[in-house]
Structure formats: structure tokens, C-alpha cells
């Protein structure tokens, strides 16, 4: 009994020391070292843009360097998993998306991280609208006309996407569910190939990010029909929303957010949230993300991001199961 009592006392002392150490780290944060903002995709994409633009402002606010570290691979799994296993000290962040923190939960049978249980939400940064684009020679000029064309030509009803299980795939699947017409999904290894094949007329239409399709629209090879966000995009103010076009249920929107490993001290999360939202409210940064990259800047509380994450894990998991998407 005496030895057991001493062992319990020792364990309690160690726990107290650990908590004290965490508290000291939180108090010193972020002076110890630079903050690493991991991007689980290659440089140049939306997640990378957000990390670099917001990270620069964050470094000024915290008076500490923010280093962007691209760790692409396996649909974002490699980078996200690495952060899930990182120390919860506030010095490692992950740029999360609707794919990494919602869709992947249903897409992978054995995802090596839990998007809800393994992370502390910091803030929802922005929505990135998907836009319905059609080949210019298809002869349709609205969503209603495209649906009529699909119903008249069910044997030709196919759509492209940037890959199985991506938001662009699931938006097309959502459309098929909504209009009650089965459509063939053609997955490509990225947006460029999918866009080019639709522009060439090999596939009639696709959903993709607005900025990705803009050059081909300006070249007259593609047409924008509708954006999936609640409000029109300032980059294409004449393009209606899907709700305005008569399809309010067609509303799958990509998003960008930032998380920290589970267990990161709450006061660190609060400081990060405050600094990032302040940066997002700066007119120059907000204007850059909205007018150059077509994003709709949000900014949210950690609780609001947690709610968005949980909601999309559930509803998109159901959609993934319904359409049978998988990468395993």
C-alpha cells in the first residue's frame, strides 16, 4: 500500500509538472520559435494562397515569423496527419479545407486522423465558390437550359471533376440527385485537365473554382452559368447564384480554415483567432483574397468552425456513400 501510495503521489507530481510546463509554454508563446503553417497541398492553390497571404499578416501581429510548409500528397492526408501528430504548443498549424476536414472522413476507409477529434478549430477563413461551367458550343445559357439539355440527352449527360471525392465531384453528384437524372462522372487528376477537356468539348460541363475557369471563359471556350455561394462573386457579378437560377439545393461550397493540434492551450487558440480575424478585416488583405482569388472572406469563432466541420463531415459523408466515391 505504501509503494502504491508513493507511486500515485509521483504520478500526480509529474502531471502537475506537465501542466505547469504547458502553462509556461502558453505564457511564453509565440516567442520561442517561428510558427509553421502547414499546407497539405502543392504551392499555388487556394490553400497555399491563404496561408501565405494571411500568414504574412499574422507574423506582423504576433511579432514572430510564420513559415509556410507545403506537404502535399494523398489528397491532403500526408500534411494533415503530420500536424495531428505534432506537439500541441501553438507552433504548428494546418490549413484545412472542405476536402481534408470533411470529405476525406467519408472517402477513406482508414483515414489516419480524425478531423474533429484530432484538432482545435481556430477560424473559418473563407468560402471558395464552385461555379458551373459549360462548353461554349453546347448551346445553353442558363442552369435551366442545361438541365433541359441533360434530360433530353441522358446518354450524353456527363460531367468532369478534378478528382474522385473532391468538392467538384460531389457538387456534380449533388446536381444529379437534385434533378433526378443519373450522370456519368469523369474524374481527372486535377483541375487543368478537367477544364481543358470541357473546353475541347469532350465533356459537356463541370464544376470548378471560378478563378480556375476564368481564362477559358475570357477565351470564349467556356461559359459560367451559376456560382454555388449564397452571394454573387465580385469577380463575375453578372453570374447568378444557383439559388437565383432556381436550384437553391445546389449549394456545395469549398472552404478554407485553420486548425491546431488537439490540446493546444485555449489562450493560444484565442490569440490566434483574434489575430487572424483582425488580418481578415484589413481592407487590403480582404480585397486581395476577394478580387484576385474569388474568395468570400468569413472569419469565425472556433466554435463556429467546429460546427461547420462537424456538419460537413456528416452531410458529405452521406453524399460520398450515396455516390459510392472512394480512393481505397
C-alpha positions in Angstrom: 0.0 0.0 0.0 2.9 2.3 0.9 4.6 1.8 -2.5 1.2 2.2 -4.3 0.7 5.5 -2.5 4.1 6.8 -3.4 3.6 5.8 -7.0 0.3 7.7 -7.1 1.9 10.7 -5.5 4.8 10.6 -8.0 2.3 10.4 -10.9 0.4 13.3 -9.5 3.5 15.4 -9.2 4.6 14.5 -12.8 1.1 15.5 -14.0 1.3 18.8 -12.2 4.8 19.5 -13.6 3.5 18.7 -17.1 0.6 21.1 -16.7 2.9 23.7 -15.4 5.2 23.2 -18.4 2.3 23.6 -20.8 1.2 26.7 -18.9 4.7 28.2 -19.1 4.8 27.4 -22.9 1.5 29.1 -23.4 2.6 32.1 -21.4 5.8 32.4 -23.5 4.1 31.7 -26.8 5.0 32.7 -29.5 8.5 33.9 -28.6 10.3 30.5 -28.6 10.4 29.9 -32.3 8.7 30.5 -35.7 5.2 29.3 -36.3 4.8 26.7 -39.0 1.7 26.8 -41.1 1.4 23.5 -43.0 -0.3 23.5 -46.4 -1.3 19.9 -47.3 -1.2 20.7 -51.0 1.3 21.9 -53.6 2.2 25.6 -53.9 -0.1 27.9 -55.9 -3.5 26.6 -54.9 -6.1 28.2 -52.8 -4.9 26.7 -49.5 -1.4 27.9 -50.3 -2.5 31.4 -51.2 -4.5 31.7 -47.9 -1.5 30.5 -45.8 0.9 33.0 -47.4 -1.4 36.0 -47.5 -2.8 35.5 -44.0 0.4 34.2 -42.6 2.3 37.3 -43.5 -0.2 39.5 -41.6 -0.2 37.0 -38.7 3.6 37.3 -38.4 3.3 41.1 -38.1 0.6 40.9 -35.5 2.4 38.3 -33.3 5.9 39.7 -34.0 7.0 36.2 -34.9 7.8 34.6 -38.2 5.1 32.4 -39.8 6.7 29.8 -42.2 4.6 28.1 -44.8 5.5 24.5 -45.2 3.9 22.6 -48.2 3.5 18.9 -47.5 1.3 17.6 -50.4 0.2 14.1 -51.1 -2.7 11.7 -50.8 -5.4 14.3 -51.2 -4.0 16.3 -48.3 -3.8 13.3 -45.9 0.0 13.4 -45.5 0.2 17.0 -44.4 -2.8 16.8 -42.1 -1.6 13.6 -40.5 1.7 15.2 -39.7 0.1 18.1 -37.9 -2.2 15.8 -36.0 0.9 14.2 -34.5 2.7 17.5 -33.8 3.2 18.9 -30.3 0.1 20.9 -29.2 2.1 24.0 -28.4 0.8 26.6 -30.8 3.8 26.4 -33.1 2.2 24.2 -35.8 -1.0 25.0 -37.7 -2.7 23.3 -40.5 -4.5 24.9 -43.4 -7.7 22.8 -43.6 -10.3 22.6 -46.3 -13.6 21.0 -47.0 -11.7 18.1 -48.5 -9.2 17.5 -45.7 -11.5 18.1 -42.8 -14.9 16.9 -44.1 -14.9 14.9 -47.4 -11.9 12.7 -46.5 -13.6 11.4 -43.4 -16.1 9.6 -45.7 -13.8 9.0 -48.6 -11.1 7.0 -46.8 -12.0 3.8 -45.1 -9.0 4.1 -42.8 -8.2 7.8 -42.5 -5.1 8.2 -40.3 -6.6 11.2 -38.4 -9.9 12.4 -37.1 -10.8 15.8 -38.5 -13.0 16.6 -35.4 -11.2 14.8 -32.5 -7.6 15.5 -33.5 -7.7 19.2 -34.0 -8.6 22.5 -32.3 -10.5 24.8 -34.6 -9.2 28.3 -34.9 -11.2 30.1 -37.6 -13.1 29.6 -40.8 -11.2 31.9 -43.2 -13.1 32.0 -46.5 -15.6 30.3 -48.8 -14.3 29.5 -52.3 -17.2 29.3 -54.7 -17.6 26.5 -57.2 -19.1 27.6 -60.4 -21.0 25.6 -63.0 -19.2 25.9 -66.4 -20.3 24.5 -69.8 -18.6 24.2 -73.1 -19.5 27.3 -75.1 -20.7 25.3 -78.1 -23.2 23.3 -76.1 -25.9 25.9 -76.9 -27.1 26.5 -73.3 -27.0 29.8 -71.4 -28.5 29.1 -68.1 -28.8 26.3 -65.5 -32.4 25.7 -66.5 -31.3 25.2 -70.1 -28.6 22.9 -69.1 -31.0 20.7 -67.1 -33.3 20.6 -70.1 -30.4 19.5 -72.3 -29.4 16.8 -69.8 -33.0 15.4 -69.7 -33.2 15.5 -73.4 -29.7 13.9 -73.8 -29.3 11.5 -70.9 -26.8 9.3 -72.9 -24.5 12.4 -73.2 -25.0 13.6 -69.6 -21.5 13.5 -68.1 -19.5 16.0 -66.1 -15.8 16.4 -65.3 -14.1 16.9 -62.0 -10.6 17.5 -60.6 -10.8 14.0 -58.9 -12.9 11.4 -57.2 -14.3 12.7 -53.9 -13.4 16.3 -54.5 -15.9 19.1 -53.9 -16.1 19.5 -57.7 -17.1 15.8 -58.0 -19.6 16.0 -55.1 -21.2 19.2 -56.5 -21.9 17.4 -59.7 -23.3 14.4 -57.8 -25.5 16.8 -55.8 -26.9 18.2 -59.0 -27.7 14.7 -60.3 -29.5 14.0 -57.1 -31.4 17.2 -57.3 -32.7 16.9 -60.9 -33.2 13.1 -60.6 -31.1 12.2 -63.6 -28.1 9.8 -63.4 -25.0 11.4 -64.9 -21.6 9.9 -65.6 -18.8 11.3 -63.6 -15.4 11.6 -65.3 -12.6 12.2 -62.8 -9.3 13.9 -63.8 -6.0 14.3 -62.0 -6.5 18.0 -61.3 -8.5 21.0 -62.5 -6.3 21.9 -65.5 -7.0 18.6 -67.4 -10.7 18.7 -66.5 -11.1 22.3 -67.7 -9.3 21.7 -70.9 -11.4 18.6 -71.8 -14.6 20.5 -71.2 -13.2 23.5 -73.2 -12.4 21.0 -76.0 -16.0 19.6 -76.0 -15.1 16.1 -74.8 -17.2 16.6 -71.7 -20.2 19.0 -71.7 -19.7 20.6 -68.3 -18.1 20.7 -64.8 -18.0 22.5 -61.5 -14.7 24.1 -60.5 -13.3 27.2 -58.8 -14.2 30.4 -60.5 -10.6 31.7 -60.9 -9.5 28.4 -62.4 -12.0 28.7 -65.2 -11.8 32.5 -65.8 -9.0 32.3 -68.5 -11.0 29.8 -70.6 -14.2 31.9 -70.2 -12.4 35.0 -71.4 -11.1 33.0 -74.3 -14.7 32.1 -75.3 -14.3 28.4 -74.7 -16.3 28.1 -71.5 -19.4 29.8 -70.1 -20.2 30.5 -66.5 -23.8 29.6 -65.6 -24.0 29.9 -61.8 -22.0 30.1 -58.6 -22.8 27.8 -55.6 -22.4 30.5 -53.0 -25.2 32.5 -51.4 -24.0 35.7 -52.9 -22.6 36.6 -56.3 -18.9 36.8 -56.8 -17.3 40.2 -57.3 -15.2 38.6 -60.0 -18.2 37.7 -62.0 -21.1 39.9 -60.8 -23.3 39.0 -63.8 -23.2 35.3 -63.0 -26.2 34.3 -60.8 -26.1 32.1 -57.8 -27.6 28.6 -58.1 -30.5 29.8 -55.8 -31.2 32.7 -58.2 -31.1 30.2 -61.1 -33.8 28.1 -59.4 -31.7 25.5 -57.7 -31.3 26.5 -54.0 -30.3 22.9 -53.1 -27.2 23.1 -55.3 -25.1 24.7 -52.6 -21.8 22.8 -52.0 -19.2 25.4 -51.4 -15.5 24.8 -50.7 -14.0 26.4 -47.7 -10.6 27.3 -46.2 -9.9 27.2 -42.5 -7.0 26.8 -40.0 -6.7 24.4 -37.1 -4.1 23.5 -34.5 -3.3 20.0 -33.0 -5.8 18.9 -30.3 -4.8 20.1 -26.8 -3.3 23.4 -27.9 -3.8 25.8 -25.0 -7.1 27.7 -25.2 -5.5 31.1 -24.7 -3.2 30.4 -27.7 -6.2 29.5 -29.8 -7.9 32.7 -28.7 -4.8 34.8 -29.6 -4.5 33.1 -33.0 -8.2 33.6 -33.7 -8.1 37.3 -32.7 -5.0 38.0 -34.8 -6.3 36.1 -37.9 -9.7 37.8 -37.8 -8.1 41.2 -37.5 -6.0 40.4 -40.5 -9.0 39.2 -42.5 -10.8 42.5 -41.7 -7.9 44.6 -43.0 -9.3 46.1 -46.3 -6.1 45.4 -48.3 -6.0 41.7 -47.4 -9.7 41.2 -47.7 -9.7 42.9 -51.1 -6.8 40.8 -52.3 -8.5 37.5 -51.4 -11.8 38.5 -52.8 -10.9 40.3 -56.0 -7.7 38.4 -57.0 -8.7 34.9 -55.9 -12.5 35.0 -55.9 -12.9 34.0 -52.2 -15.6 35.2 -49.8 -13.8 36.1 -46.6 -15.5 35.0 -43.5 -13.7 34.9 -40.1 -15.4 32.9 -37.4 -15.1 31.8 -33.8 -13.5 28.4 -33.0 -17.0 27.1 -32.1 -18.5 28.2 -35.4 -15.7 26.4 -37.3 -16.2 23.3 -35.2 -19.9 23.4 -36.1 -19.1 23.8 -39.8 -16.6 20.9 -39.7 -19.0 18.5 -37.9 -21.9 19.4 -40.1 -19.9 18.8 -43.3 -18.3 15.6 -42.1 -21.9 14.2 -41.6 -23.6 15.6 -44.7 -20.8 15.0 -47.1 -20.1 11.6 -45.6 -23.6 10.7 -46.5 -23.2 12.1 -50.0 -19.9 10.2 -50.6 -21.6 7.0 -49.5 -24.6 7.6 -51.8 -22.5 8.2 -54.9 -20.0 5.4 -54.0 -16.9 7.6 -54.1 -13.7 6.0 -52.7 -9.9 6.1 -53.0 -9.1 2.9 -51.1 
